[in-house]
Amino acid sequence: NGNFDGEIRPDMQRFSFEKAGSREEQQKIWNQPDFPVINVLLPPDDRRIVVPAAEHIPYLQTDIEILPDGLVKFNETIVVVANREKLAKGLTKVLPGYVYSRDGKRQKLDYTLLKVTVNGQEIPYRLKAQGQQILLVPESDYRLEPGVYTYNFQYVNDQLLWNYGNFREFYWDVTGSSWNLVIG
């Protein structure tokens, strides 16, 4: 019914309009997070934002180019905040190993990895099959120190278009469902 029938606890009064006085004062209170934050520069224009200091992905951009010959080219930029939890040995990118047509046909996917950079420096990565997925993993272990990193993954695939006679179909889940990090 929109009415509040419970009791007002002291912690609820902290954000009351009456206590804040004006709308501007209330907004200042709401804009002051009560958890650790850091400043991050986000591509493509180095816009500075404040994000939680917890390990997560505050930015993910996927540029997809479908070439006339059916080749699909991916250029993904992923900014991560790392603090030696899940990203102690770098970022692993999970790709689907199969794609399915509208009529249930299954096609195995093969990728060609073009390049991976971290903060503009090329890092050797490799493709690794694991169950029904393909992983982009560092070729050798390296320790990722706490900080903010910009990853760029470039790869291609030529089996992602389905031909249905009078049209071709492309489907791609940009974020996927295999991340072990929050995406902002």
Secondary structure, 3 states (H helix, E strand, C coil): CCCCCCCCCHHHHCCCHHHHCCHHHHHHHHCCCCCCEEEEEECCCCEEEEEECCCEEEEEEEEEEECCCCCEEEEEEEEEEECCCCCCCCCCEEEECEEECCCCCEEECCEEEEEEEECCEECCEEEEEECCEEEEEECCCCCCCCEEEEEEEEEEECCCEEECCCCEEECCCCCCCCCCCCEC
